[in-house]
Amino acid sequence: MKKVLLIVSVALITATNVLAQNQDDDDLGILNHGSVALGIGTTGISADLILPFSPYVAVRGGADILPFKYSSDYDIHYRNGVAQAVLPNEIKLEGKLSICTGHLLFDVFPSKQGSFHLTAGAYLGGGKVAEAYNKEDGALAAVTAYNKMVPNSQKAGYTLGDYFLTPDENGNVNANVKVSTIRPYVGIGFGRPFPTKSRVAYNLDLGVQYWGKPKVTCQGQELTDENLNGDDGGIVRYISMASIWPVLNFHVVVRLF
């Protein structure tokens, strides 16, 4: 009896696997299949859960993270000569690109069997996408201490175009770039979200996120290209023009059921 049950069990498992391997996208219905995907690209490292609405429409929900850091030295120019002589004239800055988003995307397939698809949806995340700050905490503490001892007209600070900026009470400086928290996305892609011939497939996405016009702030003041007079090397002008973020992502898709 045990041998018979064992044979029947093996037969059922084998038949189930064969049916799973031979099914096609024609049986895709509302949320009756599922895949996961891991990706890498210009939005960073991403993870997705994919579910179908029909053979022609699939929905993807997931998250992306893009961490990146860089360091550089920045010369400080003070408003008065006395401060320039007795205070630090250089600071080590660290920049950080930190884009962490969630996304909800809809893939529309013109053909049941084709891999080409159109995609629309949105990315959602914190408004701050980049930041620059002094690498050593309290690097300009001497400037803050100096400012506490002199009248407002003699306070020390660093100039950037028409801006006169002073470090905070802890002797630190901070600049950041902010964009819209909701970023609509449109694009195209290649690849099926629910592999049929095997459990693994590869997808490619190409499109753009709309960020809106980025805002650059430093010590709480919004910086504009017109008032910087080129002292920033044109960085703010280029950032302000970058209202879209290009998306090129490669995914490995694994079918779960």
Steps between C-alpha positions, in 0.01 A plus 500: 500500500781737587665429165174577318460830686859586423454428129178706490669789679792500258260486206298796632813707559632416154168586335483830687851596388422409139182708502684792654771481236254471212255774602508820298398858559145432378401397856623822656219658698461746784779429750504124424876487437799667653866578433781678680774700331837634604648781294788740463525821301472876521245481784747287695425155637133405478265225613150439361192288549314449171134398467275471191167665425465320166726355227549860387553688827730443798564714806837541669552631851838533662783710636828648374811627675789690341784583743808690378763717676787723391745738673672824399674805647329840494676837539329743737497873422405722794333839489775681692877472492541450876289186495684371193831527689397322821235248397511179288518573128423150375248233588463136401153437361324170452215463253238231517250391238231317693193411297264265681159451339204272473325450168175379350518425127258354245632302203274480195576232238359555148541126435428199723826334407721799419762633738464868405295707743409856588534611861339780701486572870682696764796496736449637850768605747647765723556839343871518579704307242850645551691664782840661561649563845834544677661160543641578844229588751543855634764586241401868513445522876769771511289712265194459720700591811645806323153619396380492860765754596455761227216729382276387214680731259829318567375142504696247301341280237576353163392669181338323208408744227264754655438277799666543840469180698600418856539158662238381748542513878700175490744625236354297215380580148240316300362523147240277340297441185126446525256375237133403491404211729267356231683433172287381204666243276451395138709259302531188292638158579585155373431174680208304644412535870393137533746258336336195340786291362697523825461673834763763419496781242680828431330836448621842389335836574571834332318820591498824700383624839369856518650668810377853454752783528763412763569753777848550645526636854800582718469590867127532447530745208385404154777557246434619146736504206437872443634591846795263505694681224670177397671449839358148514645405163151489347392205715174658619403597144547144378315355799208741453466390138483130592122468532508136385699199615588242232411142585685200360452187709582133450294242694521131577143371536411182689149353471360390837163349401 
